[in-house]
Amino acid sequence: MTDCRPGGPDESGPELRARLRAARRAVDRGRRRAAERGLASRLESLPELSQPAPGHARLATYVAADGELDPNGALDALRARGWEPHLPVVADGRRMSFTPWPAGADLVRNRYGIPEPAGGPRRPAADLDVVLVPCVAVDPSGNRLGFGAGFYDRALEPVRTAVRPLRIAVAWDHAVVDEITPCSWDVPVHVVVTERRVLRPGEVPHPGA
């Protein structure tokens, strides 16, 4: 994919991506642990992640890599409410689907070194109810900047105009930037959650909300 997302008038998409990836990798262990506790609290408090409606409990999460915030501190609480966690699984052609992740199940590393379930049904995004989407940067309008390979954009393209699955971007608070210019293939998110706040595109963001 050609990167067409400038982070601002003086910073290109690749420059923004490189700067923010370096910043999150540099976070020390103590600050990371505190941030992930804050993130878990905010995820658990989201009304959209309260007890799921019958038949609508499929939740996609991810295994954090490259300094990403780990959302899985909230997983025990979400499982207890009835959510069924899934993880992304990468296939040939850079296609991604989602496989159930039972508690205690073994994971294997894929070709990119990222753990994923070893078996189980592979489901498209359209069969899920909520997707936690990692990102390098995101803006208050719900536009996100990922690693640049487009896995999530391709997986979510068929449900771009749908309200299901709910798309929740998980990001470091310092990675919320004023504006990201999206490409035609980019799929925006419905909600943004950081360790410090929750943003809902279309609403005026309030720090600490």
C-alpha positions as CSV (number, residue, x, y, z in Angstrom):
1,M,0.0,0.0,0.0
2,T,1.2,3.5,-0.7
3,D,1.1,5.6,2.4
4,C,-1.1,8.7,1.9
5,R,-1.7,9.7,5.5
6,P,0.2,12.8,6.5
7,G,0.3,13.3,10.2
8,G,0.3,17.0,9.9
9,P,1.7,19.8,7.7
10,D,5.3,19.0,8.6
11,E,5.2,15.2,9.3
12,S,4.4,12.5,6.8
13,G,2.6,9.3,7.6
14,P,5.9,7.2,7.7
15,E,7.5,9.9,9.9
16,L,4.6,9.9,12.3
17,R,4.6,6.1,12.4
18,A,8.3,5.9,13.1
19,R,8.2,8.6,15.8
20,L,5.3,7.1,17.7
21,R,6.5,3.5,17.5
22,A,9.8,4.6,19.0
23,A,8.0,6.6,21.7
24,R,5.9,3.7,22.8
25,R,8.8,1.2,22.8
26,A,10.7,3.6,25.1
27,V,8.0,3.6,27.8
28,D,9.5,2.1,31.0
29,R,7.9,-0.9,32.7
30,G,6.4,1.0,35.6
31,R,4.6,3.5,33.4
32,R,3.5,0.7,31.1
33,R,1.9,-1.2,33.9
34,A,0.1,1.8,35.2
35,A,-1.1,2.7,31.7
36,E,-2.4,-0.8,31.1
37,R,-4.3,-0.8,34.5
38,G,-5.9,2.5,33.3
39,L,-6.7,1.0,30.0
40,A,-8.3,-2.1,31.5
41,S,-10.4,0.1,33.8
42,R,-11.7,2.1,30.9
43,L,-12.5,-0.9,28.8
44,E,-14.3,-2.6,31.6
45,S,-16.4,0.6,32.1
46,L,-17.5,1.0,28.5
47,P,-21.2,0.5,28.3
48,E,-20.7,-1.3,25.0
49,L,-18.7,-3.9,26.9
50,S,-21.2,-4.6,29.6
51,Q,-22.9,-8.0,29.6
52,P,-23.5,-8.9,26.0
53,A,-26.9,-9.6,24.5
54,P,-27.7,-13.2,23.8
55,G,-26.0,-14.3,20.6
56,H,-23.9,-11.2,20.4
57,A,-20.8,-12.0,22.5
58,R,-17.9,-12.4,20.0
59,L,-15.1,-10.0,20.9
60,A,-11.8,-9.7,19.0
61,T,-8.8,-8.6,20.9
62,Y,-5.0,-8.8,20.0
63,V,-1.7,-9.8,21.5
64,A,0.3,-6.6,22.1
65,A,3.6,-6.3,20.2
66,D,6.1,-3.5,19.4
67,G,5.2,-1.5,22.5
68,E,1.5,-1.5,21.9
69,L,-0.8,-1.1,24.9
70,D,-2.0,-4.6,26.0
71,P,-5.8,-4.6,26.3
72,N,-6.0,-8.0,27.9
73,G,-5.9,-6.9,31.5
74,A,-9.6,-6.5,31.0
75,L,-10.1,-10.0,29.6
76,D,-10.9,-11.9,32.8
77,A,-13.7,-9.4,33.6
78,L,-15.0,-9.5,30.0
79,R,-15.0,-13.3,30.0
80,A,-16.9,-13.3,33.3
81,R,-19.6,-11.1,31.7
82,G,-20.0,-13.6,28.9
83,W,-17.8,-12.3,26.1
84,E,-16.1,-14.8,23.8
85,P,-12.6,-13.5,23.0
86,H,-11.1,-14.1,19.5
87,L,-7.6,-13.4,18.2
88,P,-6.6,-12.4,14.6
89,V,-5.2,-15.2,12.4
90,V,-3.2,-14.3,9.3
91,A,-3.5,-16.3,6.1
92,D,-1.8,-16.2,2.7
93,G,-2.3,-13.0,0.7
94,R,-2.2,-10.9,3.9
95,R,-5.7,-11.8,4.7
96,M,-6.9,-11.9,8.3
97,S,-9.7,-13.6,10.1
98,F,-10.5,-14.2,13.7
99,T,-10.4,-17.4,15.8
100,P,-11.8,-18.1,19.3
101,W,-9.3,-17.8,22.1
102,P,-10.5,-20.0,25.0
103,A,-9.1,-19.3,28.4
104,G,-5.8,-21.2,28.8
105,A,-5.5,-22.2,25.2
106,D,-2.1,-22.5,23.7
107,L,-0.9,-20.0,21.1
108,V,1.6,-20.5,18.3
109,R,3.7,-17.8,16.6
110,N,2.7,-17.0,13.0
111,R,5.1,-16.0,10.2
112,Y,5.4,-12.5,11.7
113,G,6.2,-13.8,15.2
114,I,2.8,-12.8,16.7
115,P,1.0,-15.5,18.8
116,E,-2.3,-16.7,17.4
117,P,-4.6,-19.7,18.2
118,A,-3.4,-23.0,16.7
119,G,-6.9,-24.2,15.6
120,G,-10.6,-23.4,15.7
121,P,-13.0,-21.9,13.3
122,R,-11.9,-18.8,11.3
123,R,-14.5,-16.1,11.3
124,P,-14.7,-12.9,9.2
125,A,-15.2,-9.6,10.9
126,A,-18.8,-9.6,9.9
127,D,-19.4,-12.5,12.4
128,L,-18.0,-10.5,15.3
129,D,-19.7,-8.1,17.6
130,V,-16.8,-6.0,18.9
131,V,-13.2,-5.6,17.5
132,L,-10.4,-4.0,19.6
133,V,-8.2,-2.5,17.0
134,P,-4.5,-1.7,17.7
135,C,-3.0,1.4,16.1
136,V,0.1,3.5,16.0
137,A,-1.9,6.7,15.9
138,V,-5.5,7.8,15.9
139,D,-7.4,11.1,15.7
140,P,-10.6,12.3,17.4
141,S,-12.5,11.6,14.1
142,G,-11.7,7.9,14.3
143,N,-9.0,7.7,11.6
144,R,-6.2,5.4,12.6
145,L,-2.6,4.8,11.5
146,G,-1.5,1.2,11.7
147,F,1.7,-0.6,10.9
148,G,1.1,0.0,7.2
149,A,0.4,-3.5,6.0
150,G,-3.4,-3.0,5.9
151,F,-4.5,-6.2,7.7
152,Y,-7.2,-4.6,9.7
153,D,-8.4,-2.4,6.9
154,R,-8.8,-5.4,4.6
155,A,-10.5,-7.4,7.3
156,L,-12.9,-4.6,8.2
157,E,-13.6,-3.3,4.7
158,P,-16.7,-5.5,4.2
159,V,-18.3,-4.0,7.3
160,R,-17.1,-0.4,6.8
161,T,-20.7,1.1,6.8
162,A,-22.1,-1.3,9.5
163,V,-22.5,-0.6,13.2
164,R,-21.5,-4.3,13.9
165,P,-18.9,-5.1,14.7
166,L,-18.3,-2.1,16.9
167,R,-14.7,-1.0,16.2
168,I,-12.8,0.2,19.2
169,A,-9.3,1.6,18.7
170,V,-6.8,1.0,21.5
171,A,-4.0,3.6,21.6
172,W,-1.5,5.3,23.9
173,D,-2.8,8.7,24.8
174,H,0.2,10.4,23.3
175,A,-0.7,8.7,20.0
176,V,-4.0,10.7,19.7
177,V,-3.0,13.3,17.1
178,D,-5.0,16.2,15.8
179,E,-5.7,14.9,12.4
180,I,-4.9,11.9,10.2
181,T,-5.7,12.1,6.5
182,P,-7.2,8.7,5.6
183,C,-6.7,6.8,2.4
184,S,-9.7,5.6,0.4
185,W,-9.2,2.0,1.9
186,D,-8.9,3.1,5.5
187,V,-11.7,2.0,7.8
188,P,-12.4,4.4,10.7
189,V,-13.3,3.3,14.3
190,H,-16.4,4.1,16.3
191,V,-14.7,4.6,19.7
192,V,-11.1,5.4,20.8
193,V,-9.9,4.2,24.2
194,T,-6.5,5.2,25.8
195,E,-5.1,4.8,29.2
196,R,-6.5,8.2,30.1
197,R,-9.7,8.8,28.2
198,V,-12.5,7.6,25.9
199,L,-13.2,9.5,22.7
200,R,-16.3,9.0,20.6
201,P,-15.9,10.4,17.0
202,G,-18.5,13.0,16.4
203,E,-18.5,14.2,20.0
204,V,-16.3,16.9,21.5
205,P,-13.4,15.1,23.3
206,H,-12.9,15.9,26.9
207,P,-9.5,15.0,28.4
208,G,-10.0,12.6,31.3
209,A,-13.5,11.7,30.2
